[in-house]
Every structure is written in C-alpha cells, then in structure tokens.
C-alpha cells in the first residue's frame, strides 16, 4: 500500500537532514585532472592506434584531437580518446564536412515551410531564388547542387545578407544549427570560442565545418564539464540532449515516483523564461510537495535554475526529493537516466531517439576500449 507523503515526511526528512553532509560530500565536485605530461607525439600515436585503419589522414585527425585535448586541458586517457572517436564515427564516419542525403529537397522544403508561415506566395520565392548570388550562380542552382551542411549554410548566409526576402524568411537566423565531423551545435561553438587556438578567417560558424574546428568544439561539448556519471553513455546522451540532461531525467523520474504525476523524462526541469506563476510541468509537480519539502515556490525555482550545473546535486531540493523517492520505491533510485526524447530534424527520416543515439555511440566506444 502506498503511504501518503505526509506519513513519510518526519522520518525521511529527519534521516535526510542527518545524512545531508554525507550526501553533499558524495556529490562534491572533484577537481579535473591536471594537464597531461605525456608528450604530444605519444598522445597522437595513441589516438591513431584506436582509429579505424581505413580513415584517410589518420595523423591529421589525431593532431587536431590532441590539440583540442591540450587546449581544453582534458586528460587524453583511453576513455576520453575513445569517447571522441565514437562520436566522430557515429556523426560523420570521419568526414570533416559530411554529405547529407537529399539535402536540396530538405533545404527547399524548409524555405517553402517558412514562406507559408509568412504567407509569402510561391512565385515570389521562386523569383527570389532565381537571383544571382555572390558566386555568380542563382540561389536555386546552388541549392540544387548543395551536398553538405557547409554549402547549405553558406547559401543561407548569402541569401539572408543579400536578398530582402531572405531576411524576411530567416530573420537573421541561419537554420543550419549543427555541423562538422562531430555535428556540434553552432550556437554552442559561438558562445565558447574564447580560447579557440586557431586563427578565424571569417566566422566561428565557418570554423565548425572544418575538421579542426569541429573537433575542437565537439570535444569541448562532450568532455569539458564535470558530471556525476559513472558511465560514458550518459555523456553521449547529454551530447545529444544537452548537458546534465541524463541527471535531470533521473530527477524527473524521482519527482514522478513521489508525486504520482506522470512527467516527460526529457531532462528539461524549467521552461525557459516562464513566469513564476506559470511553471512548466516538472516545476509544477515539485511545487505540489512544497509543504513536505519545507520550500516555497521561489526557493524551488531557485534550486531548479541550477539544473544546468553540476552543483544542482548539492541542493537541499535534490537531496530531499531523492530521500522521499528512495523511501517510496524501497530502494535507491538511479541518479542518471537516458532522456526520453525523439530526435526531430529535417535530416532525420526515421523515428530516432536520444536513447538510440547514446547506445549507438556507446557501442562504438566499447569496441574502441577493447582494442
């Protein structure tokens, strides 16, 4: 029989309060490893040894990966090397600017979708695409021959800058959001380019589509943050869904168990910009426990605002939710779960999920580690 939360409160929260220093110690941030003292040549040799033998220019790939590790002060141990190689293999098959099947059709459908949303007649779109672009070809001709995201991104940038209809359709927003050998998010790269070790010829966006840039920012997104995870598969899920999504999805599961309220285990604990009086579903569920938690709406919101940081684990909210949830379940609940997210992109033609992505990358990672 399920006991009401109020019946659990005095016992569980007393135990939680007594254990809180231990819980905090267990969740405390561990300083990152010092920079490797291995010579770069040895690191590059290790990377080459773990790459597929049929990759062209393995030494070049290894050099760019080793530079990323060195600049970002990431330990070039086998686990980290294999994690990067697994993502590269999954995302691009070791192509710096991988081709995308049916890209011209995908691009034109995106333009037509945006035109329809703005109630722009199709004949005006066709007329705009017949205009000659900066390289002398018409935009429609360039679209027909586009094979990679780098080419498509360049077309959109040119269209936005040169054609009034382009600015109206895209409002200065290039719809190509990822690119390069690790399919890294371009906005992430633009926000984290401060220590980029290479000269930037035109823009950070263009650098993402190069091998060196894609590997630098992809390695940063994958490895340059501390986590509470004991398995790399949760990092791979985070790479796809956002940092700490796996930790947050497990927290949502704990909230759902305590409250009985079904939640989407997507790792999003807050609706961005939501007013305090209109919380998202996870925050609303947590607030139903306000009395049992001894917290008001503002205190709960303040704790949840740390859900994109490691130290969310150290908040009283996190500890109290799990104290109640573990007691309700009769066993310790997982502190990490792969988020339940269906991948949505014009490039994706099958029903794929974050779980599919993470497990595929993890399979590659495990094979690399067995070498």
N, C-alpha and C positions, 0 to 999 in steps of 0.2 A: 504494500500500500504506500502511495506517495504521501510523505509527511509535508504539511504546509511549511512554507519558508519560515514563518514566524516561529515554528517549533524548533527549527534548526538554528535559528539566529543566535541565541545566547551561547549555546555550546560551541558552534562552529566559529563564530567570530571571536570568542574568547581564545580558542585554540589558535586561530589565525593571528590574533594580536600577540600571543606568546611566541608564535613561530616567525613573526614578521622579520625580525632581524636575520634569522636563518634564511628565510626566503630571499630577502634582499641580497644577502651575501652570495647565495647561489646564483642570482641573476645579475650580479655585478659585472660591469664591463671589464673585460680582460684586455690590457693594452695590446696593441697589434705587435707583430714580430718586428724586430729590427731589420734594417735593410740587409739583404743577403751579402755575405762576404765571398761568395763563390765568384770566380772570375767570369765575366760575361761570356767568354768562349765556352766555358763548361756549361753554363745555363743554356746557351744556344744549342749546344750538342745534345743536351737532354731533351730539348723541345723537338729537335729534328728526329731523334730516335723514337719519339712517341707519335710522330705524324705518319699518316699513310705513305707508303713508299712511292705512290704514283702522283703525289702532289708536285706540280711544277714549282721550281724555285723554292724548295723547302728551306734553304738557308735564308732567303729573303723574308719568308714568313716568320721564321724563328727570330730573326733580328728585330723585326717590328714588335713581336710579342715580348721579347726580352726588354726592349726599350720601354714598353708600357709597364712591365713589372718594376723596372728600375725607377722610372719617373714617379710612379704611384706608390713606391715603397711597399710593394706586395711581395710576400715571400714566394720565390719561384720553386716551391716544393712540387712533388709529383701530383698531389691533389689539385693544386691551383692550375698547373700546366694542363692537366687532363680536363679540367672544367672548361677552360678557354677553348681548347681544341674540340671538345664535344659540342659546344655551342656553334663554333665555326662550321663544323661538319654538318650539323643539323640545318643551320640557317642558309648556308651558301655553297656547301660542298667545296670549300676552298676556292671560291671565286670572289675577287675583290668587289666587283660590281655585277652580281648575278643577274642573269636574264629572268624575266617574268613571263610565263606563258600567257598569250592572249592580251598582252599589255595595251596595244592600240584600242581594242574593243573596250577594255576596262576603263581606259582614260576617256574615251568618247562618252561612255555611259555616265561617268562621273560629271562631265561637262553638261550633258543633257539633263541629268538629275538636278544640278544646281540651277540650270536655266529654267526648268519647270518650276522650281521653288520660287524663283524671282519673276515668274510669268513672262519670260522672255521668249518670243516666237522662235521656232526652229530656224526659219530662214535668216534671221539676224545672226544666230550662232554660226550658221554655215557661211554667211558673208564675212564675219569676223575671222573665221579660220582660214579664209582664202587670202587674207592679207599676208604680204611677205614679211617674214620675221627677220631677226638680226643677221641670220646666216644666209639670207637670200632666198631660202625656201619658204613656201607658205606654211602656216601652222598646221594645216590639215595634212600636208605632205610629211612634215616632221612627226606628227602623231602616228601616221600610218607606218612609219619605219622605226618607231621607238621600240627598243627591246629591253632596256634596263631602266631601273628607277632613276639613275643619274641622268639619263637622257630625258626622261619624262619630267623630272624636277626642273631641269634647265628650260624645257618648253614652258612649263607653268610660270617660272620666274620671268621669262621673256614676255609672256602673254600678259601677266599682271602689270609689268612695268611699261609696256608699250601700247596696249590696246585698251581703250576705255571700257569695253565690255569685259575684258579680262579682270580688271579691278573690281567691276561690279559683281562678277561671278564669284571671285575668290576673296575679295575684301582684304587683300594683302596677306592671305593665308594660303601657303602652298600645301595642297592636300597630300603630298608625299611626306609621310611622317617618319619613316624608317629607311635605313639604307646601309650599304656596305656589307662586308663579309660576315658581320655578326648581327646585321639588321637592327642596329642600335637606334633608339629613339633620338631624332634630330634635336628636339627641344632640350632633352637631357644634355646632349653634347654642347649646345649653345650656352647652357647655364653652367657648364663645368669645364670651360675651356681656358681657365686662368693660367694653368701650368702646362698647357699644351707645348710639347718640346720641339715642334716643327714650325717653320715659317708658314703663315697662312697667306696663300696667294690671293684669294678672293673672299672666301667666307668659310665659317665653320661648317655650314651645310655642305659645301663642296668637299671639305676635308673628310666628312663622314663617308663619302662614296669612294675614297681612296683606301688602299689596303692599310696603310699606316694609321690613318685617322680612324677608320672603322674599328681596327684592333685596339687602338688606344682607348677610345670611348666605350667600346664594348667591354673591355677588360675592367674598366672603372665601374661600369654599371653592375657587372656581375660580382666583382670581388672586393671593391674598395669601400666596404662598410662591414661593421661587425654585426653578427647575428647570434641568436641563442640556439641555432640549429646544430644537430649532431649528424645530419645527413645532407649531402650536397643537393639532393633532389629538390629540397625546399628553396635553395638559392636559384635553381633553374626555374622553379615556379615563379619566384619573385622577379626574375629577369623578364618573364613574360607578362606578369600581372602587376608589378610594382613592388618596390622594396617593402619588406615586412608583411606582404600580403598573406604568406603562409602562417605566420604568427597570429595575424589578425583574424584569419579564417577560423583558427582553432579557438580564439577568444569568442567569436560569434557562436561557435558550437557550444561553448560553455554557457554563454548567456541563454541560448535557446533551451538547454537542458534545465537550467534553474527556473526559467520563467514559463516554460511550456509554449513559448511563442516561436513558430517556425521563422527562421531567418535565412536569407540567401547567404551562403558561406562564400562571399566574394572578396573578403579582405578589406572592404570599404566600411570603416566604422563611423564615418561622418559624411554627410552631404556637404560638399564644398560650398561655403558661403551661406549655409542655411541659417535663418534667424533662430534665436534661442527658443522661440515659441513654435517653430515648425521643424522639429528634428527629423532626421532620417529614421529608417526602421530599426536599425541597431541601437541608436541612441534612445529612441522611444522605448524599446524593450528594456534597456538598462534602467531607465527612469522609473519603470514600474516597481523596481526594487529599491527605490530611494530610501525608504524608511529602514529596510533591513541592512542597507549599506551604510546608513548614517551619513548620507550625502545629499545635497540639493542639486538642482538642475545645473547650476553654474559650475559646481565642483565636478560633476560628472563630465560636462562639456570640456572643462579644462584638462581633465585626465585624458579624454579621448583625443584631444588635439595633439597629444604626444604619440599617437599611433603610427606616425611615420618615423619614429626614433626608437633606438634600442631601449632607452630607459622607460618606455611605456611599461615594460616588465616590472619596473621598480615602483610603480604607483600603488597606493592602497586600493584603488579600484580593481586593478588586475589581481592583486592578492586576494581580496575579499570575494570577488566573483569565483575564482577558482576554489577557494575554500568551500563555498557553498555548493559549487558544481561537483567537486570531487565527493563531497558528502552525499549529495543526491544520487550520484552514479554508483557510489560504493567502491570507487577505485580512482586512482589518479587518471585524469583525462589527458589526452595528447596536448602538448603545447605548440604543435605545428601541424598543419593540415594543408594539403594542396587545395587552393581555392577552386570552387566550382564556377568556372567561367567559360562560356562558349566564345571562341575567337570569332571576331567579326571584322572582316576586311574585304574589299573588292577583290583582292588577290586570292582569297580562300574560296574554293568551290566545294569543299566537303565540310561535314559537320565535325569541326575540330575544337578541342578544349585546351585549357591550360594544363589539365592532367595529361592529355595526350602529348603535349609539347614537353613537359617536365620528364615524363617517363621515357620518351624517346631520347632526349638528351642524356638522361641518367644511364640508359643502356650503353650509349656511346662512351660515356665517362667510365663505366665499369670495365668495358673492353680495353680502354686506354690504360687503366690502372693495372690490368692483368698482364700487360706487356712487360 
